[in-house]
Amino acid sequence: MRSDSPSRGFSSTSQQANRSPAKISALTSSARPTREFHVWGRRPIENYIARLQQQDSVDQRAHALHVIADKAGRIPAQLKNIVEPCKEMGFKISLCKSQDDELWPLSSDEQLNHQRVCLRVPAIPTVSIHDIVQAIPDWIAETPHGCLGLVLDQVQDPRNFGAILRTAAFFGAKFVIFGEDRQAEITPLVVKTSSGGAFSLQLVPTVNINRALEMLKKSGVWVVGSSLQATARHNELPTDRHYVLVVGNEAKGMRQEVGRHCDYLVKIHGGDVAVDSLNVGVATGVLLSSLQSTSVTQPNHGRDIADDFEE
């Protein structure tokens, strides 16, 4: 259970009292499809297939694998670990002579590092904020203290979006929430840049980030926002809490109204005053590393932490 008593040395940006996790069930499978598109590159496709293999059923006709043959006209050896499971799942497999082959689905005009393989998929699954809120109490009970997920406030560059997803997956985050306005969409480039990390996360589009943050806080987590105007250091947060990290736009940072819904505002302090900030993808890595380093070996069993911070 989270308490709203801020720790000494930090000012909390929200002062609502008596927040406690809602008693709700685990994550449901109410996936919101985006649109059919192609996943390209070996690692993203490997991770997508691994996720499919955990499902009870797979729509065979909605998937199709395209492979560019080697010089001998065969399937390249390094792609057999992709081709074999696709065969087992009954996917249509097309062997193309080159990327100029009419069967190859990607444009030859684009300089894509497709690594000779492309998988047509029906959609990249997403879930709702309500699904995440339902799952958080179980994640809190099962997961050491640290960062459970991210919220992106108008991150517009697709490569930054993909890099953040890769970083989030690397540090074991459960979900990434992002707005539907002035935000990079989930595209094949984002998935490729994430190195397949997109398929290790629950992806959560929302029309109202501020409302999503309030729902997250009521479910038992603490919200940390990254802000250049903050005075608190990123590595001085309490070490026995479950956090959600908010990062903002590449140029403008996190919006002020979003910051007002955060419990803590922190800043990464550098050593060179000539450069006052980091790329949002790099900053996310630094912040996640710091938050995950607060993890303890024992999971949280719902104890009230307010007593730890009484004067």
Order of alpha helices (4+ residues) and beta strands (2+ residues): beta-alpha-beta-alpha-beta-beta-alpha-beta-alpha-beta-alpha-beta-alpha-beta-beta-beta-alpha-beta-alpha
